[in-house]
Amino acid sequence: MLNFSYEDALKNFSSLVDNVVTEHAVVSVSRSPKESVVMLSKDDYDSIRQSSVPASAHASWSSSPAPRASLVPHSHNSLDDWF
């Protein structure tokens, strides 16, 4: 895992994102004194989610109506929604 301060990650954000996507790097960003965050590619995230969800849950997903985006945590498609 690569570790960066918030300031360094912000300065190099484009390169960090490129590395996360192309090299499947995992990046930790520290925001002292706040909690750190971890960046990983959507493909890696999807793979982790897929492998950590029991098979029985997949069946209930297909029979349930899709949740409204407003009720799904972290479903923001725009930073404008966050501020």
TORLUM-511151 format. One record per residue: z, x, y of N, C-alpha, C in turn. Coordinates in steps of 0.05 Angstrom, whole numbers, plus 5000, padded with zeros to 4 digits. Example, Ala and Ser with C-alpha at 12.3 -4.5 7.8 and 13.67 -1.06 7.14 Angstrom:
515652644886515652464910515652644934;514252574955514352734979515752585001;
This chain:
500050174977500050005000500050185025;498350115043498250255069500250125088;501650285103503650185122502950265150;502950065168502350105196504349965214;504850075237506449925257504549715268;505649515281504149305294502149425314;503149605330501449725350499049875339;499550035318497350185305495449995291;496449795278494649595265492949455285;494049395308492449255328490249435339;490849685343488849875353486549915333;487149895308485249955286484549705270;484849475281484649225266482049195251;479849255265477149225252476949405227;477749655230477649845208479549755185;481849655192483749565172482549335156;481349145170480148915156477849005138;476249185148474049295131475149415106;477249575108478449705084479749505065;480949305077482149095060480048955044;477748895056475648745042474048925023;473149155033471349325016472849494995;475149585002476649764984478949624970;479349364976481549214965484249334971;484349464995486949575004488849355011;491449415007493549235016494949375039;495249225061496249345085498849205094;500949355098503449245108503549305138;504249105154504449145183507349075191;508749275201511549235209511649155238;513448955243513748845269516748845277;517849075276520749105281521448985308;523548825309525448755289524648515272;522248405276521348175261520548245233;520148045217519248085189516448205188;515948375169513248495165511348295153;508748355155506748195142505048375124;503648245106501848395088499048275090;497048445092494248365092493048435066;491548245055489948295031487448115033;485348195018482848045019483147765008;481447585016481547315006480947314976;479147484967478647504938481147584923;482547784933485047874920487147654921;487347524943489347304946488647084926;486146994925485346784906485946864878;485447114871485947214844488947204837;490647274856493547264852494446974849;493446804866494146514865493246404838;490846464830489746354805491446444781;492346694781493846794758496746714759;497746614781500546544783501046244781;498946084779499245794777498945704748;500845564737500645474709498245294705;497045304682494745144676495144844680;497544744675498144464679497844374708;498244554726497944494755495044444762;493244584749490444554755489544264748;490544154727489743884719490743684740;493143714750494143534770492643564796;491543804802490043834827487443674825;486143664802483543534800483943224801;486343124793486742834794488042744820;488942924836490242844861488242854884;488642684904486942704927487542964942;485643074956486043324971487943274994;489843454998491743415020490243445047;491243295067490043325094490743605104;488843725118489143995129491644025146;492343815161494643825178497243845163;497243775137499643785121499844035105;497744195104497744435088498744665105;500844805097501845025112499745245115;499545365138497845595143494845525138;494045285145491245215141489645225167;490745385186489445405212486745545209;484745425222482145545223481545675250;483345645268483045755295485645855305;485646075318488146185330489145995352;487345835364488245645385490345465374;490245395348492245215337495045345335;495145605337497745745333499245775359;497945745382499345805407499645555424;
